[in-house]
Amino acid sequence: MKNPASHLLSQLLKLMDTLLRFFKCCLFLRRVPLGINAMNKIFFIVNPVGGKGKVRELWPGVKEKLYQAGLSFEFTETQRPMHAAELAAEAVASGFRQIIAVGGDGTLNELVNGLMRQTVCAPDEVGVSILPLGTGNDWVRTQQIPTKTNAWIKRLLAAKEPRTQDVGLAAYTDETGTERQRYFVNVAGMAYDAFVVREIEMEGKKSANALLYLLMLFRLLRDYTPYLHRLELTLPGEAEKRCIEKEIHTLNIGICRYSGGGMQLVPHADPDDGLLALTLVEKLSKFEIILHLRDLYNGKLIRHPKAIAEQVSSLKVESADRKPLLLEVDGEFVASCASVSFSIRDSKLKLLI
């Protein structure tokens, strides 16, 4: 038989614990800025397979921290490629105006594609961000978004005026002759860069961390032969387009600066200047690539005699010898193409943090 005094004490302790949790919640709610409160929920799009399954493992604990911080939100999980784009469009149609990806750069890319394609409201009426739990977290490097959950929540709660950044568009014709589009917010790549991304995905390594990408970059050198690309550049302030025809080793078009797990192939990128940062590198020997490995990360690759770095308003790329062009955006392989045109969209991306 239970001791009545002991039972009463146990119930009082439970009550005190409940009250303490309630007051902590109230304290956090007072710190939540306007636009992030119980009357304006956040919608989280969770990619459970992100980070090689790390997101699925971490999300329950992260979710509890979000509740403890007093955030009002709903969430759903992706089930297939490009599902986050569908979920983002559905969230906007349901009235959400704050959407956050939980995963890596690929999940954010899908979210943005859904946002840019929906017709319910202007894309810049919706605040977006990412809770970076995935493998590819290059976009947050430029935007200086914390990768630790506690620091990320603190930044979200302290956020005041939203920032903005540009959104890029890759309009391409695939090998069947069908015209398609893919939006991007970080860095797009062609030639060897896209070749490496494609091979990583073909080997079933959908989530490539920085080390794996670097290893594959070297391993695949023997399998890739640079070929002629024809580029048509529109530069700000110049009436005539500039044409370039060269054997290209790699080609990158950036809004933000980092890709490939911390590489700076477009260090001259400014995410909010309305321009695309272009870096192309002509055919290099394997020895030259190894010799300049450090330059991939410190941003000095654009100083190489065989490199060209520009800031362009738009760019068109074609194969000069009828070989298919390879395209990746934000670390995701997109397609083999006949031609690709890159531009900046008029609508900005509104960043929650």
C-alpha positions as YAML, in Angstrom:
chain: A
units: angstrom
residues:
- id: 1
  name: MET
  ca: [0.00, 0.00, 0.00]
- id: 2
  name: LYS
  ca: [1.32, 3.44, -1.01]
- id: 3
  name: ASN
  ca: [2.27, 5.94, 1.63]
- id: 4
  name: PRO
  ca: [-0.25, 8.85, 1.26]
- id: 5
  name: ALA
  ca: [2.38, 11.47, 2.14]
- id: 6
  name: SER
  ca: [4.83, 10.03, -0.38]
- id: 7
  name: HIS
  ca: [2.15, 9.91, -3.08]
- id: 8
  name: LEU
  ca: [1.15, 13.54, -2.38]
- id: 9
  name: LEU
  ca: [4.78, 14.67, -2.58]
- id: 10
  name: SER
  ca: [5.19, 12.87, -5.91]
- id: 11
  name: GLN
  ca: [2.12, 14.61, -7.34]
- id: 12
  name: LEU
  ca: [3.35, 18.02, -6.11]
- id: 13
  name: LEU
  ca: [6.73, 17.49, -7.76]
- id: 14
  name: LYS
  ca: [5.03, 16.60, -11.06]
- id: 15
  name: LEU
  ca: [2.88, 19.72, -10.80]
- id: 16
  name: MET
  ca: [5.92, 21.90, -10.09]
- id: 17
  name: ASP
  ca: [7.75, 20.40, -13.09]
- id: 18
  name: THR
  ca: [4.76, 21.13, -15.36]
- id: 19
  name: LEU
  ca: [4.54, 24.72, -14.10]
- id: 20
  name: LEU
  ca: [8.27, 25.22, -14.60]
- id: 21
  name: ARG
  ca: [8.04, 24.04, -18.22]
- id: 22
  name: PHE
  ca: [5.06, 26.36, -18.74]
- id: 23
  name: PHE
  ca: [6.90, 29.42, -17.40]
- id: 24
  name: LYS
  ca: [9.98, 28.60, -19.49]
- id: 25
  name: CYS
  ca: [7.75, 28.47, -22.56]
- id: 26
  name: CYS
  ca: [6.23, 31.83, -21.67]
- id: 27
  name: LEU
  ca: [9.69, 33.33, -21.20]
- id: 28
  name: PHE
  ca: [10.77, 32.18, -24.66]
- id: 29
  name: LEU
  ca: [7.55, 33.39, -26.23]
- id: 30
  name: ARG
  ca: [8.25, 36.90, -24.95]
- id: 31
  name: ARG
  ca: [11.55, 36.76, -26.81]
- id: 32
  name: VAL
  ca: [10.00, 35.67, -30.10]
- id: 33
  name: PRO
  ca: [9.99, 38.61, -32.56]
- id: 34
  name: LEU
  ca: [6.93, 39.78, -34.46]
- id: 35
  name: GLY
  ca: [6.18, 37.51, -37.40]
- id: 36
  name: ILE
  ca: [7.27, 34.36, -35.54]
- id: 37
  name: ASN
  ca: [4.54, 33.59, -33.02]
- id: 38
  name: ALA
  ca: [1.64, 31.29, -32.33]
- id: 39
  name: MET
  ca: [-0.53, 33.18, -34.81]
- id: 40
  name: ASN
  ca: [2.00, 32.75, -37.61]
- id: 41
  name: LYS
  ca: [3.31, 29.20, -37.70]
- id: 42
  name: ILE
  ca: [6.53, 28.04, -39.26]
- id: 43
  name: PHE
  ca: [6.35, 25.10, -41.64]
- id: 44
  name: PHE
  ca: [9.36, 22.76, -41.49]
- id: 45
  name: ILE
  ca: [10.11, 20.47, -44.43]
- id: 46
  name: VAL
  ca: [12.22, 17.62, -43.05]
- id: 47
  name: ASN
  ca: [14.37, 15.45, -45.29]
- id: 48
  name: PRO
  ca: [14.79, 12.28, -43.16]
- id: 49
  name: VAL
  ca: [17.48, 10.77, -45.40]
- id: 50
  name: GLY
  ca: [19.59, 13.94, -45.34]
- id: 51
  name: GLY
  ca: [23.10, 13.58, -44.00]
- id: 52
  name: LYS
  ca: [23.03, 9.83, -44.71]
- id: 53
  name: GLY
  ca: [20.09, 9.44, -42.34]
- id: 54
  name: LYS
  ca: [21.44, 11.81, -39.70]
- id: 55
  name: VAL
  ca: [18.37, 14.03, -40.02]
- id: 56
  name: ARG
  ca: [16.02, 11.15, -39.12]
- id: 57
  name: GLU
  ca: [18.15, 10.45, -36.04]
- id: 58
  name: LEU
  ca: [18.42, 14.07, -34.86]
- id: 59
  name: TRP
  ca: [15.00, 15.47, -35.71]
- id: 60
  name: PRO
  ca: [13.09, 14.20, -32.60]
- id: 61
  name: GLY
  ca: [15.56, 15.96, -30.29]
- id: 62
  name: VAL
  ca: [15.63, 19.09, -32.43]
- id: 63
  name: LYS
  ca: [11.83, 19.16, -32.53]
- id: 64
  name: GLU
  ca: [11.70, 19.07, -28.72]
- id: 65
  name: LYS
  ca: [14.11, 22.02, -28.55]
- id: 66
  name: LEU
  ca: [11.91, 23.99, -30.94]
- id: 67
  name: TYR
  ca: [8.87, 23.33, -28.74]
- id: 68
  name: GLN
  ca: [10.81, 24.35, -25.65]
- id: 69
  name: ALA
  ca: [11.77, 27.60, -27.38]
- id: 70
  name: GLY
  ca: [8.08, 28.41, -27.72]
- id: 71
  name: LEU
  ca: [7.95, 28.19, -31.49]
- id: 72
  name: SER
  ca: [4.62, 27.38, -33.08]
- id: 73
  name: PHE
  ca: [5.14, 25.15, -36.08]
- id: 74
  name: GLU
  ca: [4.06, 22.22, -38.17]
- id: 75
  name: PHE
  ca: [6.27, 19.83, -40.10]
- id: 76
  name: THR
  ca: [6.20, 17.06, -42.65]
- id: 77
  name: GLU
  ca: [8.81, 14.71, -44.08]
- id: 78
  name: THR
  ca: [9.87, 14.26, -47.69]
- id: 79
  name: GLN
  ca: [9.41, 10.86, -49.27]
- id: 80
  name: ARG
  ca: [11.05, 11.15, -52.71]
- id: 81
  name: PRO
  ca: [13.23, 13.43, -54.85]
- id: 82
  name: MET
  ca: [11.72, 16.92, -55.44]
- id: 83
  name: HIS
  ca: [9.02, 16.20, -52.85]
- id: 84
  name: ALA
  ca: [10.14, 19.25, -50.88]
- id: 85
  name: ALA
  ca: [9.19, 21.42, -53.87]
- id: 86
  name: GLU
  ca: [5.66, 20.01, -53.80]
- id: 87
  name: LEU
  ca: [5.39, 20.41, -50.04]
- id: 88
  name: ALA
  ca: [6.60, 24.03, -50.18]
- id: 89
  name: ALA
  ca: [3.97, 24.93, -52.79]
- id: 90
  name: GLU
  ca: [1.26, 23.19, -50.75]
- id: 91
  name: ALA
  ca: [2.38, 25.01, -47.59]
- id: 92
  name: VAL
  ca: [2.10, 28.39, -49.30]
- id: 93
  name: ALA
  ca: [-1.36, 27.46, -50.61]
- id: 94
  name: SER
  ca: [-2.34, 26.53, -47.03]
- id: 95
  name: GLY
  ca: [-1.39, 29.97, -45.78]
- id: 96
  name: PHE
  ca: [2.14, 29.45, -44.42]
- id: 97
  name: ARG
  ca: [4.49, 32.36, -45.01]
- id: 98
  name: GLN
  ca: [7.52, 30.96, -43.18]
- id: 99
  name: ILE
  ca: [9.05, 27.75, -44.49]
- id: 100
  name: ILE
  ca: [12.26, 26.16, -43.30]
- id: 101
  name: ALA
  ca: [14.10, 23.19, -44.79]
- id: 102
  name: VAL
  ca: [15.63, 20.65, -42.42]
- id: 103
  name: GLY
  ca: [18.48, 18.95, -44.24]
- id: 104
  name: GLY
  ca: [21.19, 20.13, -46.60]
- id: 105
  name: ASP
  ca: [21.64, 22.29, -49.68]
- id: 106
  name: GLY
  ca: [19.60, 19.91, -51.83]
- id: 107
  name: THR
  ca: [16.55, 20.17, -49.59]
- id: 108
  name: LEU
  ca: [16.78, 23.97, -49.62]
- id: 109
  name: ASN
  ca: [17.04, 23.91, -53.42]
- id: 110
  name: GLU
  ca: [13.85, 21.88, -53.70]
- id: 111
  name: LEU
  ca: [12.04, 24.19, -51.28]
- id: 112
  name: VAL
  ca: [13.03, 27.24, -53.35]
- id: 113
  name: ASN
  ca: [11.93, 25.58, -56.59]
- id: 114
  name: GLY
  ca: [8.50, 24.94, -55.11]
- id: 115
  name: LEU
  ca: [8.32, 28.50, -53.83]
- id: 116
  name: MET
  ca: [9.32, 30.06, -57.14]
- id: 117
  name: ARG
  ca: [6.88, 27.96, -59.16]
- id: 118
  name: GLN
  ca: [3.77, 28.45, -57.01]
- id: 119
  name: THR
  ca: [1.30, 31.17, -58.05]
- id: 120
  name: VAL
  ca: [-0.53, 31.89, -54.78]
- id: 121
  name: CYS
  ca: [1.69, 34.82, -53.80]
- id: 122
  name: ALA
  ca: [4.90, 36.54, -54.78]
- id: 123
  name: PRO
  ca: [7.91, 34.43, -53.72]
- id: 124
  name: ASP
  ca: [9.37, 37.29, -51.68]
- id: 125
  name: GLU
  ca: [6.26, 37.29, -49.47]
- id: 126
  name: VAL
  ca: [7.47, 34.00, -47.96]
- id: 127
  name: GLY
  ca: [10.40, 33.87, -45.54]
- id: 128
  name: VAL
  ca: [12.68, 30.87, -45.91]
- id: 129
  name: SER
  ca: [15.72, 29.38, -44.24]
- id: 130
  name: ILE
  ca: [17.39, 26.08, -43.51]
- id: 131
  name: LEU
  ca: [18.12, 24.19, -40.31]
- id: 132
  name: PRO
  ca: [21.36, 22.62, -41.55]
- id: 133
  name: LEU
  ca: [21.40, 18.98, -40.50]
- id: 134
  name: GLY
  ca: [22.33, 17.51, -43.88]
- id: 135
  name: THR
  ca: [25.67, 16.68, -45.50]
- id: 136
  name: GLY
  ca: [25.94, 19.54, -47.94]
- id: 137
  name: ASN
  ca: [25.90, 22.76, -45.92]
- id: 138
  name: ASP
  ca: [27.72, 25.14, -48.26]
- id: 139
  name: TRP
  ca: [24.96, 27.73, -48.57]
- id: 140
  name: VAL
  ca: [24.99, 28.49, -44.83]
- id: 141
  name: ARG
  ca: [28.73, 29.31, -45.00]
- id: 142
  name: THR
  ca: [28.06, 32.40, -47.10]
- id: 143
  name: GLN
  ca: [24.96, 33.38, -45.13]
- id: 144
  name: GLN
  ca: [26.76, 32.72, -41.81]
- id: 145
  name: ILE
  ca: [23.91, 30.63, -40.42]
- id: 146
  name: PRO
  ca: [24.80, 28.52, -37.35]
- id: 147
  name: THR
  ca: [25.07, 24.77, -37.82]
- id: 148
  name: LYS
  ca: [24.54, 23.97, -34.12]
- id: 149
  name: THR
  ca: [20.86, 23.67, -33.22]
- id: 150
  name: ASN
  ca: [20.93, 25.74, -30.02]
- id: 151
  name: ALA
  ca: [22.78, 28.59, -31.73]
- id: 152
  name: TRP
  ca: [20.43, 28.33, -34.71]
- id: 153
  name: ILE
  ca: [17.33, 28.67, -32.50]
- id: 154
  name: LYS
  ca: [18.90, 31.63, -30.70]
- id: 155
  name: ARG
  ca: [19.57, 33.33, -34.05]
- id: 156
  name: LEU
  ca: [16.00, 32.70, -35.22]
- id: 157
  name: LEU
  ca: [14.55, 34.18, -32.04]
- id: 158
  name: ALA
  ca: [16.81, 37.23, -32.32]
- id: 159
  name: ALA
  ca: [16.08, 37.84, -36.02]
- id: 160
  name: LYS
  ca: [14.55, 41.23, -36.80]
- id: 161
  name: GLU
  ca: [14.40, 42.48, -40.38]
- id: 162
  name: PRO
  ca: [14.64, 39.69, -43.00]
- id: 163
  name: ARG
  ca: [17.62, 39.74, -45.34]
- id: 164
  name: THR
  ca: [17.37, 39.04, -49.06]
- id: 165
  name: GLN
  ca: [19.41, 37.24, -51.67]
- id: 166
  name: ASP
  ca: [19.17, 36.60, -55.40]
- id: 167
  name: VAL
  ca: [17.65, 33.52, -57.02]
- id: 168
  name: GLY
  ca: [19.24, 32.08, -60.14]
- id: 169
  name: LEU
  ca: [17.54, 30.22, -62.97]
- id: 170
  name: ALA
  ca: [19.05, 27.57, -65.21]
- id: 171
  name: ALA
  ca: [16.85, 27.20, -68.30]
- id: 172
  name: TYR
  ca: [18.01, 24.20, -70.32]
- id: 173
  name: THR
  ca: [17.07, 21.99, -73.22]
- id: 174
  name: ASP
  ca: [17.49, 18.34, -72.31]
- id: 175
  name: GLU
  ca: [18.63, 15.59, -74.68]
- id: 176
  name: THR
  ca: [15.04, 14.92, -75.79]
- id: 177
  name: GLY
  ca: [14.63, 18.54, -76.88]
- id: 178
  name: THR
  ca: [12.33, 19.40, -73.97]
- id: 179
  name: GLU
  ca: [12.78, 22.83, -72.41]
- id: 180
  name: ARG
  ca: [13.06, 22.76, -68.62]
- id: 181
  name: GLN
  ca: [13.95, 25.06, -65.72]
- id: 182
  name: ARG
  ca: [15.67, 24.70, -62.37]
- id: 183
  name: TYR
  ca: [16.14, 27.47, -59.83]
- id: 184
  name: PHE
  ca: [19.24, 27.66, -57.63]
- id: 185
  name: VAL
  ca: [20.40, 29.73, -54.66]
- id: 186
  name: ASN
  ca: [24.02, 28.71, -54.21]
- id: 187
  name: VAL
  ca: [26.29, 27.50, -57.02]
- id: 188
  name: ALA
  ca: [25.62, 25.78, -60.34]
- id: 189
  name: GLY
  ca: [28.30, 23.76, -62.07]
- id: 190
  name: MET
  ca: [29.08, 22.34, -65.49]
- id: 191
  name: ALA
  ca: [31.85, 20.33, -67.17]
- id: 192
  name: TYR
  ca: [34.00, 18.41, -64.64]
- id: 193
  name: ASP
  ca: [32.15, 19.76, -61.60]
- id: 194
  name: ALA
  ca: [28.84, 18.34, -62.85]
- id: 195
  name: PHE
  ca: [30.59, 15.16, -64.01]
- id: 196
  name: VAL
  ca: [31.83, 14.48, -60.45]
- id: 197
  name: VAL
  ca: [28.39, 15.16, -58.94]
- id: 198
  name: ARG
  ca: [26.74, 12.82, -61.45]
- id: 199
  name: GLU
  ca: [29.22, 10.01, -60.77]
- id: 200
  name: ILE
  ca: [28.79, 10.36, -57.01]
- id: 201
  name: GLU
  ca: [25.02, 9.99, -57.40]
- id: 202
  name: MET
  ca: [25.36, 7.09, -59.85]
- id: 203
  name: GLU
  ca: [27.42, 5.22, -57.27]
- id: 204
  name: GLY
  ca: [24.54, 5.60, -54.82]
- id: 205
  name: LYS
  ca: [26.33, 8.17, -52.68]
- id: 206
  name: LYS
  ca: [23.57, 10.77, -52.79]
- id: 207
  name: SER
  ca: [24.98, 12.59, -49.76]
- id: 208
  name: ALA
  ca: [28.60, 13.51, -50.46]
- id: 209
  name: ASN
  ca: [30.54, 15.06, -47.64]
- id: 210
  name: ALA
  ca: [33.58, 17.27, -48.25]
- id: 211
  name: LEU
  ca: [36.08, 14.40, -48.04]
- id: 212
  name: LEU
  ca: [34.15, 12.12, -50.39]
- id: 213
  name: TYR
  ca: [33.77, 14.93, -52.93]
- id: 214
  name: LEU
  ca: [37.50, 15.64, -52.83]
- id: 215
  name: LEU
  ca: [38.39, 11.94, -53.21]
- id: 216
  name: MET
  ca: [36.02, 11.55, -56.14]
- id: 217
  name: LEU
  ca: [37.38, 14.73, -57.71]
- id: 218
  name: PHE
  ca: [40.82, 13.11, -57.91]
- id: 219
  name: ARG
  ca: [39.67, 9.57, -58.68]
- id: 220
  name: LEU
  ca: [37.62, 10.61, -61.69]
- id: 221
  name: LEU
  ca: [40.31, 12.73, -63.37]
- id: 222
  name: ARG
  ca: [41.34, 9.82, -65.58]
- id: 223
  name: ASP
  ca: [37.75, 9.35, -66.78]
- id: 224
  name: TYR
  ca: [37.10, 12.92, -67.91]
- id: 225
  name: THR
  ca: [38.28, 14.67, -71.06]
- id: 226
  name: PRO
  ca: [37.59, 18.43, -71.36]
- id: 227
  name: TYR
  ca: [35.82, 19.48, -74.54]
- id: 228
  name: LEU
  ca: [34.89, 22.67, -76.35]
- id: 229
  name: HIS
  ca: [32.24, 24.90, -74.76]
- id: 230
  name: ARG
  ca: [30.83, 28.01, -76.37]
- id: 231
  name: LEU
  ca: [29.80, 30.78, -73.94]
- id: 232
  name: GLU
  ca: [27.82, 33.94, -74.58]
- id: 233
  name: LEU
  ca: [28.19, 36.42, -71.72]
- id: 234
  name: THR
  ca: [26.11, 39.49, -70.94]
- id: 235
  name: LEU
  ca: [28.18, 41.80, -68.78]
- id: 236
  name: PRO
  ca: [26.71, 44.76, -66.85]
- id: 237
  name: GLY
  ca: [27.25, 48.04, -68.64]
- id: 238
  name: GLU
  ca: [28.25, 46.43, -71.95]
- id: 239
  name: ALA
  ca: [25.86, 46.57, -74.90]
- id: 240
  name: GLU
  ca: [27.45, 43.75, -76.87]
- id: 241
  name: LYS
  ca: [27.64, 40.17, -75.67]
- id: 242
  name: ARG
  ca: [31.07, 38.63, -75.17]
- id: 243
  name: CYS
  ca: [31.71, 35.22, -76.72]
- id: 244
  name: ILE
  ca: [34.20, 32.64, -75.46]
- id: 245
  name: GLU
  ca: [35.01, 29.28, -77.04]
- id: 246
  name: LYS
  ca: [37.46, 27.10, -75.13]
- id: 247
  name: GLU
  ca: [38.19, 23.59, -73.93]
- id: 248
  name: ILE
  ca: [36.88, 23.92, -70.39]
- id: 249
  name: HIS
  ca: [37.86, 21.82, -67.44]
- id: 250
  name: THR
  ca: [35.27, 23.22, -65.06]
- id: 251
  name: LEU
  ca: [32.65, 25.96, -65.10]
- id: 252
  name: ASN
  ca: [30.81, 27.43, -62.12]
- id: 253
  name: ILE
  ca: [28.06, 30.02, -61.82]
- id: 254
  name: GLY
  ca: [27.52, 31.32, -58.32]
- id: 255
  name: ILE
  ca: [25.17, 33.42, -56.26]
- id: 256
  name: CYS
  ca: [26.93, 32.38, -53.05]
- id: 257
  name: ARG
  ca: [30.60, 31.55, -52.63]
- id: 258
  name: TYR
  ca: [31.01, 27.97, -51.40]
- id: 259
  name: SER
  ca: [30.40, 24.54, -52.93]
- id: 260
  name: GLY
  ca: [31.83, 21.03, -52.79]
- id: 261
  name: GLY
  ca: [32.22, 21.08, -49.02]
- id: 262
  name: GLY
  ca: [33.94, 24.42, -48.55]
- id: 263
  name: MET
  ca: [35.54, 25.05, -51.94]
- id: 264
  name: GLN
  ca: [35.58, 28.66, -53.16]
- id: 265
  name: LEU
  ca: [35.29, 28.37, -56.93]
- id: 266
  name: VAL
  ca: [33.35, 31.64, -57.17]
- id: 267
  name: PRO
  ca: [34.88, 33.76, -54.38]
- id: 268
  name: HIS
  ca: [33.76, 36.95, -56.13]
- id: 269
  name: ALA
  ca: [30.06, 36.07, -55.69]
- id: 270
  name: ASP
  ca: [27.82, 38.55, -53.88]
- id: 271
  name: PRO
  ca: [24.46, 36.97, -52.97]
- id: 272
  name: ASP
  ca: [22.49, 40.22, -53.25]
- id: 273
  name: ASP
  ca: [24.06, 42.19, -56.11]
- id: 274
  name: GLY
  ca: [21.79, 41.04, -58.94]
- id: 275
  name: LEU
  ca: [24.67, 39.38, -60.82]
- id: 276
  name: LEU
  ca: [26.04, 35.89, -61.37]
- id: 277
  name: ALA
  ca: [29.66, 35.15, -60.51]
- id: 278
  name: LEU
  ca: [31.26, 33.15, -63.32]
- id: 279
  name: THR
  ca: [34.46, 31.13, -63.06]
- id: 280
  name: LEU
  ca: [35.72, 28.98, -65.91]
- id: 281
  name: VAL
  ca: [38.99, 27.09, -65.97]
- id: 282
  name: GLU
  ca: [40.53, 25.91, -69.20]
- id: 283
  name: LYS
  ca: [41.93, 22.42, -69.68]
- id: 284
  name: LEU
  ca: [44.40, 21.56, -66.91]
- id: 285
  name: SER
  ca: [46.81, 18.66, -66.52]
- id: 286
  name: LYS
  ca: [46.38, 16.32, -63.57]
- id: 287
  name: PHE
  ca: [49.63, 17.69, -62.14]
- id: 288
  name: GLU
  ca: [48.33, 21.27, -62.34]
- id: 289
  name: ILE
  ca: [45.15, 20.30, -60.50]
- id: 290
  name: ILE
  ca: [47.09, 18.62, -57.69]
- id: 291
  name: LEU
  ca: [49.51, 21.54, -57.51]
- id: 292
  name: HIS
  ca: [46.67, 24.04, -57.09]
- id: 293
  name: LEU
  ca: [44.53, 21.98, -54.69]
- id: 294
  name: ARG
  ca: [44.77, 24.60, -51.95]
- id: 295
  name: ASP
  ca: [43.51, 27.25, -54.37]
- id: 296
  name: LEU
  ca: [40.19, 25.42, -54.66]
- id: 297
  name: TYR
  ca: [39.54, 26.27, -51.01]
- id: 298
  name: ASN
  ca: [41.20, 29.66, -50.49]
- id: 299
  name: GLY
  ca: [39.56, 31.35, -53.47]
- id: 300
  name: LYS
  ca: [42.82, 31.91, -55.38]
- id: 301
  name: LEU
  ca: [41.93, 29.58, -58.26]
- id: 302
  name: ILE
  ca: [40.52, 32.57, -60.19]
- id: 303
  name: ARG
  ca: [44.08, 34.02, -60.29]
- id: 304
  name: HIS
  ca: [45.35, 31.06, -62.33]
- id: 305
  name: PRO
  ca: [46.47, 32.01, -65.88]
- id: 306
  name: LYS
  ca: [43.96, 29.52, -67.31]
- id: 307
  name: ALA
  ca: [41.04, 30.85, -65.25]
- id: 308
  name: ILE
  ca: [38.51, 33.51, -66.22]
- id: 309
  name: ALA
  ca: [36.39, 35.18, -63.56]
- id: 310
  name: GLU
  ca: [33.59, 37.60, -64.37]
- id: 311
  name: GLN
  ca: [30.34, 38.93, -62.94]
- id: 312
  name: VAL
  ca: [27.62, 38.61, -65.56]
- id: 313
  name: SER
  ca: [23.96, 39.52, -65.93]
- id: 314
  name: SER
  ca: [23.26, 36.36, -67.90]
- id: 315
  name: LEU
  ca: [25.09, 33.52, -69.57]
- id: 316
  name: LYS
  ca: [24.36, 31.00, -72.32]
- id: 317
  name: VAL
  ca: [26.42, 27.81, -72.67]
- id: 318
  name: GLU
  ca: [26.48, 25.45, -75.63]
- id: 319
  name: SER
  ca: [28.67, 22.55, -76.67]
- id: 320
  name: ALA
  ca: [30.94, 23.52, -79.56]
- id: 321
  name: ASP
  ca: [31.42, 19.90, -80.68]
- id: 322
  name: ARG
  ca: [27.91, 18.54, -80.09]
- id: 323
  name: LYS
  ca: [28.75, 16.65, -76.93]
- id: 324
  name: PRO
  ca: [26.05, 16.77, -74.21]
- id: 325
  name: LEU
  ca: [26.51, 19.39, -71.50]
- id: 326
  name: LEU
  ca: [26.38, 18.25, -67.88]
- id: 327
  name: LEU
  ca: [24.55, 20.44, -65.35]
- id: 328
  name: GLU
  ca: [24.33, 20.41, -61.55]
- id: 329
  name: VAL
  ca: [22.78, 23.01, -59.27]
- id: 330
  name: ASP
  ca: [23.34, 23.38, -55.53]
- id: 331
  name: GLY
  ca: [25.14, 20.02, -55.45]
- id: 332
  name: GLU
  ca: [22.37, 18.07, -57.21]
- id: 333
  name: PHE
  ca: [22.88, 16.61, -60.70]
- id: 334
  name: VAL
  ca: [20.13, 17.88, -63.00]
- id: 335
  name: ALA
  ca: [20.58, 16.63, -66.55]
- id: 336
  name: SER
  ca: [22.60, 16.19, -69.70]
- id: 337
  name: CYS
  ca: [21.70, 19.17, -71.87]
- id: 338
  name: ALA
  ca: [21.96, 20.55, -75.37]
- id: 339
  name: SER
  ca: [22.22, 24.13, -74.06]
- id: 340
  name: VAL
  ca: [21.83, 26.05, -70.79]
- id: 341
  name: SER
  ca: [20.99, 29.70, -70.10]
- id: 342
  name: PHE
  ca: [21.61, 31.24, -66.69]
- id: 343
  name: SER
  ca: [19.95, 34.38, -65.34]
- id: 344
  name: ILE
  ca: [18.88, 36.14, -62.15]
- id: 345
  name: ARG
  ca: [15.17, 36.32, -61.35]
- id: 346
  name: ASP
  ca: [13.47, 39.60, -60.46]
- id: 347
  name: SER
  ca: [11.99, 38.24, -57.24]
- id: 348
  name: LYS
  ca: [14.38, 38.04, -54.29]
- id: 349
  name: LEU
  ca: [14.55, 35.28, -51.69]
- id: 350
  name: LYS
  ca: [13.50, 36.56, -48.25]
- id: 351
  name: LEU
  ca: [15.68, 35.02, -45.52]
- id: 352
  name: LEU
  ca: [14.29, 34.51, -42.02]
- id: 353
  name: ILE
  ca: [17.77, 34.50, -40.47]
...
